[in-house]
Amino acid sequence: MSVVRKAWLDALAATLDEDALVVASLGANARYMPHLPIRAAHFALCDAMGAAIPLALGMALAKPSRPVVALEGDGSLTMNLGTLATVAAARPANLTILLFDNRHYESSGGQALPGTTDTDGPMVDFVAVARASRIPVAARLEVVVDLAPALARATGPAFYVLPTAYDPHEPIPPYSERPDEICVNFARRM
């Protein structure tokens, strides 16, 4: 069963405090961030598919006393699966990856990911990939109420798959900040 994206994001915003750092991948998560009551400093990537996890890894290594959360899409991670091995090798205890799994390249037009139909091969099991990469905590969360406890007990790196409903008519807000504004607003909250 999939959960609507906004429910996951609302739960995240309610869980994180001002000490946390959040990196949102391009697309819907990044576009929602300025419209959420999130206390954590957040950096929204506008056009960098597959870059949320590497950027969050750098932040986690540079700021080891602060929790860092990467919000990544399944399409973006598919473009950069090797990043999980890099995260596992670096072993940042303060990094949590949240993978929004809706089985679509949502930002580029809603194309289905490979393996989402019976004719195009097996679906990627992202939890299995994270475990094979030696990420110590890797699990699929099925309901929103599981997010806060998972974040609280995560000793990193941690990787959680969030099954997210794909809705091509979801009222995703437009980007409300330019890239330079995103950088300035993030730096102010650091």
N, C-alpha and C positions, 0 to 999 in steps of 0.2 A: 504494500500500500504506500502511495506517495503522499507527501504533505505539501501544501502550497508554500512557495518560497518565502512569502512575507511572514508566515508563522515561524519558520526557522530563524529569520532575521530578527523578528521581535523578541524571541527567546534569547538570542545572542545579545541583543542590546540590553535586555533586562539583567543579564548575567555579568557582563564585564564592567569593571570599574575604570576609573581614570588612569590607572597604572598600566593598563593593557595597551598594546599596539595592534592594529588590525590592518591587513592588506587585503583589498578586494580586487579580484580579477576583473578584467573588462566585462562589460555587459550589465546584466540586470543587478547583480549584487553591488557593483560600483555605483550604479545609478540610484539605487535605494539609499545608500549610506548617508548622504546629506539630509535625508528626510526621516531618519530614525532618531529616537532619543538616546543615542549612544554616547556614553561618557568617555569611552576609550578614544585615543587619537587614532584616526583612520586615514589610510591612503588608498585612494581609488585609482586603479589603473584604467586609462581610457581605451587604449588601443594596443595592448601588449599581451596577446594570447600566450598563455603558458608561463607568464612571468611572475605571478603572485607568489608562488612557493619559493622560487629563488630569492626574490626580494625580501620575503618574510624570513627566510633563512639568514640572510645577511643581517637583518635587524636583530634576530634572536642571538646571533653570535656577538654582535656589537653591544647589545643591551641584555646580558644574561640574567639580570635581576628582574626583568620585566616580562610578563607573559606576552607572547606574540601569537596571533591567530591569522592564518591565511585562509581566505575564502576563495576557493578555486572551483571552476566548472569542470564537468567531466570531459567536455570537448577540449578545453585548454590543457587538462592533464594528459589527455591522449596525445596531444602534440608534443609533450615534453615528459614522457614517463620516466626517463632517466634521472629526473630531479629527485625522485624518491630514494634512489640509491645514494645520491649525494647527501640528502638529509640524514639518512641512516648512518652514513660514514661520519658526518659531523656531530651527530648525537646531541643536538641542543635540547637540554632538559626543559626549556621554556617555550618550545614551538608546538603548536597544535594546528593541524590542517583539517579544515572542514571542506569536504568535497560535495558540492551540490550535484547530485546525480539525476539528471532528467533525460539522459540518453539522446540529447540533441545538441547540435552546434547552434545554440540559440542566438548568439550575437551576429552570426553571419547569415541568418535567414531561416533557421529552424530545420536544417538538414539533419536526418537521423545519423547517429554515430554508427560506425561499423558494428555489426552484430545485433542490431535491434530488430531485424526481421529474420525469418527462417531461411532466407536465401543468401544472406551475406556473411555467414560465418558465426562463430560463437561470440557471445557478449564478453567484454572484459570484466573480470571479477577484480575490482579495484582493491578490495580488502586483501585478497590473495596476493596481488602484486605488491602491496605495501608490506605484507608479511614476508614475502620472498625477498624483498629489498632489505629486510631486517629492521624494519621500523617496529619498536618494541610494543606499542599499543596500536592496534588496527582493528576497527570494528564498524559495523553498520548499525546506525541508530534508527529505529523504526518510528518512534513517536517524539514529538517536540519536548515532552516532559523529561525525556532522557538526556537532553542536551546539557542542561546546567550541571547535573551530577557528573556527566562525562568530562566536562571541562574542569570541574573541581578536582577530580581524581587523576587527571591526565598528568603523567610524568613523561616528559617528552623524550624524543619526539612522539607525538600522538597523531593518529590519522583516523578520522571518522567520516564515513560515507553517510550523507543525508539524502534519502530517497525523496526527490522533489518532483512534483507534478509538472509536466510540460503543458503549458497553456499558451498557444500562439496569440491569444487575445488578452493575456495578462496585462493589466494597466501599469506597466513599468514606467516610472517617471523618466523624463528626459534627463540628460546630463545637465546639471544646474550649476556646475563649476567648470571653469576652464582648467587645463592642466597646470598652469602657473598658480591659479588660486588653490588648487588641491595641494600643491607643494607648500605654499605659504601657510595654509590652514593647518596642515599636518605639523609643520615645524613649530608653529605657535603652541601646539598642544604637547609637544615633546617635553 
